[in-house]
């Protein structure tokens, strides 16, 4: 095919739709992300400009009690609407599942049962042209038959081989049944092709695992015969010669080989187990070794995407697509990952590799994949949309997709910086590097070039401005400013942390001069007058810093089209409510500090309507000595009594959660008022007791008192809990306190 005939690289989308079984419990992502009841999501997906969507018509959901009792209403509605809006579905039938309760991956009749369902789907929707009967059969076989994570929880080679053969046979039979209805139907076979690397001693094990990662595709293509490197292994693990040769007699090569690419898909195995946590240790009966994600130990980074795709192309000579590209991380890292995958796919297509598409996975995010969906912890990772809002909220990834779909380049100041998987700070274990001249992996020092230089400006020291526009953070001596700087270091976001001496936001000329010099892409105003009681006797100073200064900064940012975050407080409310305050509730502050923050909200949004004004409450964190919880624990550890109010109900906010969510919203381009607090309403005294108990301290030394007893100069609302009508982005308070204590313990 000449270069002029190469079709443009397509942009596909996909919904994380896993229905997996753990014991007797099914975990259904479509229920958890809400798509099960929101057909209007499809309009939002179509508006992205994607041409195709991997869409679940899953066996367990449609016919859990057999085909005779199948309920097709959901599938009828969804597939009809996809056809109406011109969004082509790749229909999935089993996605990391094991089928309804009347079967399983080790059921000898599983293949025929799935094929019967596949035929029914094709009969009902004869126009559907693309199918993935079984998603990632090899990965599912490992998790269900070898590692014991999912049903039927096997942990041996025999169960692994049986689950794999059943899924692959089910795929062949399903496509045969489908093609009896639609002879032109195409198989899009997905698989996670992570590579395994090792020390020289374990090279034999790495070779075995790298041969194994092709096995599902080799079976479907009819490539498994007595000359195959895993033939002996398969036979020894219970596979009959006849059932292996059946695939040769019934080849079903994918029309499109779909490769699912994840940053932690590559592995490194090392017999030096003392280098790694106990949870990583295992073995093969011959050697004991640790099995860890390669990204945490290999200084060279993860296996090159282009090389992996070329290997698949050369092995099968079939069109390729990236059928899952997702990174559960902060927003800028998600953007960086997608850009990297997209550019690699474009480059390979230009070289003559038949790359068809890149699929942006997890349009609605994912739940609990940090535990491999073996628990229901409500650990959510946003995707193209964030479902924690009343209506799925578009993130910056959606903006990027629309640009790519229109053939335009998406730009963002953070996009061209290295992702965390490219930075040396990621290395958790003694680093190794692939040394070709040594024929294996060798210990090495981390490459300094992988580090992202952070830009800092502090009193008495001025660094050279790098080419990447920085984030300017005010409040260098404050808890919030310090936290933003620390988290920017972790996230690879260049920044300048400025003290009041370096940029006094109450002086317009100074603000103008500094912004013109530093040329930031956004500003975080983490400075302010924070002494609530002192503000009662210094009202003019409090108002000047919190309100006048914020307005001056907002006006300067608006003139330069810079993003801006300004922080407000729950103290803008009077406490008359009995339920959490929402963004649209009217303000009525009781004290000078609250009045200054209420004025700042009005003035900032007046001068800069696209500013992000974040109300938060009573934040606590592991990195400062002056927050309520840290003081409480220090007092109790010293054997002293700690007094806390029992009649003031608040929603405490964990600073790392606050900062990370604020940065994500800034990158997403969100505007206006947002409430960010860890969900949970609690009195100060109960908060101290709860945290003390979790920390193993004597809670009897926490004494409750009334707010009046504390003789505070500034009146406080009795109830200032923050809720949100825009989205609950922070995890529950209980989780936040546990992570606070864990982080404090590690410091």
C-alpha positions, 0 to 999 in steps of 0.5 A: 500500500502506498503512503497515499493509500494508508488510512488515517489512524482512527481514534476509538473509545472503550468503557471499562466494563469488567464483570468478574467473579470473586467467590460468589460475588460479581463485580460489575463496572457498568453498575459502579460507573453508572453507564448501566442507567445512562444512555445519554453517555453515548452522546458525550462519547460521540461528541469526542470524535471517536469512530468506534467504541468497544461496547459490552453486550456481556453474557453474564448481564444479558442472560445470567439465567440462560438464553431462554430468560435473556433480557435483551432490552438494554442491548436493544436500546444501546446498540440501536442508538449507537447505530443511529448516531453512527458510532460503530460498536466492537461488541464484547461478550465476556470481559474478564468474566467466567460466564453466568453461574451455571458455567465457569472457565473450567466447564468443558461446555463453556466454549459451546455455551458462549458460542450459543450466546454469540449466535443469539447476539448475531441473530438479533443484531446482524448488522454488527460487524466487529466482535471481541468474544473474549477479552484478554483470554491469556490475562484472564487465564492467569488471574483466574487459573494461575494467580487465584484472583478471580473465579474459579481461583486456580493456582496451578498450571493445569487450571491456567491451561484449561481456562486458556484453552476454553476461552480460545476455543470459545472465541473460535466457536463464537466467531463461527456462530457469528459468521453463520449470520454475518460472514463478514464479521471481524474478530478484534482479539485483544490481549495484554502483551506485557514483557518479562525481564530478568537477571541472567540466572532467571533468563529461562523463566523470562523466556518462558513467560515471553513465549507464553504472552503470545499463546492466546494469539498463537492458538487462534492463528493455528500456530501451536503444533509440536514445534511450538516452544510451549507444546511440551508445557501445554501437554504436561499441564493437561492439554490433549494433543487433539485439542491443541491440534484442533486449533490448527484445523480450525484457525480463527486469526484475528482480523485486527490484533488488539494490544492493550498497553499499560505502564505496569504491564512489563515485569522484572524477576529477580532471585535477590529477593531481599531487595523487594517486599515479601508480597512480591516473592514467589518461585517456579519450583526451581528458583525463588524470586521476586516478581515486580513491575519493571517500571519500578526497578529498570532504569531504562524504563518500560519496554518500548511500545514501538518494538512491542508492536513491531514484534506483533506485526512481524509475528502475525502480519495482521492489522494492529490496534491499541485496544486499551490505552489508559493510565490511572494517575494524575491528569497530566500523566494521563495526557502524557501517556496518551500522547506517547501511545498516539505518536508511536502508533502514528510513527509505525503507520508511517513506517508501513505497519498496518496500525488501525487505531488507538483506543482511549480506554476507560472513558468513564474511569475504573473502580478498584483496579488497584486491587485487581477488582478483588475488593469493593473499596470504591477506589476510583480512577477518572478517565476521559470523563469523571463520574463523581459529578452528577453528570459525567464531567469532561476532563482534559483528556476529552479536550485532547481527544477532540483535537486528535479527532480533528487532526489537530495537535493538542497542546498543554504546557505540561504535555511535553515533560517526561511522564513518571515512568520516564523519571528516575524518581519512580525507582522503588528498588535498586535499579538495574539496566539492560546491558547488551554487552553483558547479555542480561540485566546489570545493576546501575545507577539511575540515569540523571537525565530521567529526572525532571528539573523542578524550578524553584524561586525562594528568598535569596536564590533565583534559578534560571527559567526553563523552557517549560512554563512553570506553575507559580505558587504563592505562600512559600512559608504556609502549609498549603504552599509547601504542600503544592510544591511538594506534590508538584515535585512528585507529579513532575510539574515545574513550579516557582514557590514564591514568598510574600517578599518575592511577590506581594499580591497586594501590590499590582506593580510587583504582581505584574513584574513577577508574572511577566518575568516568570511567564507561568501557565497558571497561578495557585494563590496559596497565600493569605491571612490565616489567623482567624482570631487575630483577624478580629483585631486586624480586620484591615490587614486581613481584608487587604491580603485575603480580598484585595490581594486576591483581586489584584492577582486575579485581574493580572492573571485574567489579562494574561489568560492564565489559569488561577486557583484561589482558596476560600473557606467553610467560614463564609457560612453561618452554620444555620444549615443542618445538611452540608453546604453546597456551592450555590448556597448563600454566604453569611460569614460570622467573623472577619476572616469569613468576610474577607474570604467571601469578598475574595470569592466575589472579586476574584470571579468578577475579575477572572470568571475562568478562575477556580475558587475552591472552598475547603475546610479544616485541612490537616496533613502530614507535612506541617506541625500546626494542624489540628490532628498533628497538635492533638497527637503530639499533645497526647503522646506527651501524656497531656490532656487535649481539649477539643470542641464537641459542638462544632461540626466540620468536614476535615480535609486531607491536604494531599487529597486537596492539592491533587484534586485542585491541580487536576481541576486546574488542568481540566480548565474548570472554573468557578466555585468548587467545594473540596473536602473529604466527605464526613461530618464530625465534631472536633473532639470526635475527630481527635478521639477517632484519630488517637484510637487509630494511632494507638493512643489513650483516647481518655485524654481527649476532653470534650468542651464547648466552643464557648469554653475555648474563649476564641475571639472569632465566632465560628459556625456550629455547622460548616460541613461542605458538600458539593453539587459539582462533584465529590472528588475526595475520598471518605474521611476515614480513608484520609485519616488512615493515609495521614497516619501512614504518611506520618509514620513513614516520615 
